[in-house]
Amino acid sequence: MTQHADDDVDRHGGVAGLRLATGDAADALATSLPVDRNQAILEATKQVGAILKREGLAFALAGSVAVYAHGGAQNLQHDVDFAIRPEDAQAVAETLREAGLTVRTPPEDWLLKADCMGQQVDLIFELAHQPVTTELLEQADELSVDSVFMPVLSPTDLLHSLLSAFSEHHCDFGAVLPIARALREKVDWDAVRRGCGDAPMPDAFFYFLERLEVIEPRKTEGRP
């Protein structure tokens, strides 16, 4: 029998309706979370994903938890990332607030931030310097995230978003290399190259991947 996200959350004491515990109950829930930070991040991911699914809001999991869902290592970063459409930002914020989460607007104008069970949740409506679109979310894969099913950005879109974020001020090849290694067979590298165009930092990373034999060298005219 297929296991559904809502069933899993209900069985394991997660979201009841659309409400999370608040006040003393929230403190008790936070202290009962696993000491392991990775598992705590996964629990927050499941809670927020279940809330958005119940309300029928379009989204896709992004960031390190999405990499994990696609088979990458369970070496999660400090927060949870969800991609949402700009036009849904207000509805998402109101839904999460109704569920008992704190939602705030940071100085950056491309995301919202929420707190869930002691973990930071980023609700991103701009990826790779472009607004999140319906088409991008429709390309997401429905995957199990620690037994809860939810839409997850495709490996190709994940790598495109990470490489497009490279700049002279942010160019951490070391953080993205393990992701590229883990997902390399699932990524349409030609599509990622096309999406990044001739931007110098992504181009340098492609050369880096080629030299490490993570990906095949780009074919050029007159070259086999």
Disulfide bonds with the S-S distance in Angstrom:
none
